[in-house]
Amino acid sequence: SLQSRFECIGEIRGKGLMIGMELVTDRSSRVPARDLCERVLRRAFHHGLLLLSCGVSTVRFIPPLMIDTSHVDEAMKLLERALSEALTAN
């Protein structure tokens, strides 16, 4: 659902629990948004969500094997907040 609200989210891909969210300047050109990725990672960290980058502008999620829905919901709220803040800091 975040992808429908944030134009900067390009492709979401992954296998199992390891998922990558590509950040782009716009979806048609799919130009990597390297600076935005760094800002999102930094903002997420400030809110207590530890994420890693992968490649040029992909945010990587690797949750623990034992995770429940409440933790996923909290992480998605923190990610949404970090994305919003990173986009306004542009």
Summary of the structure (lengths in Angstrom):
residues: 90
radius of gyration: 12.4
end to end distance: 22.6
largest distance: 37.6
contacts: 239
relative contact order: 0.20
helix: 41%
strand: 24%
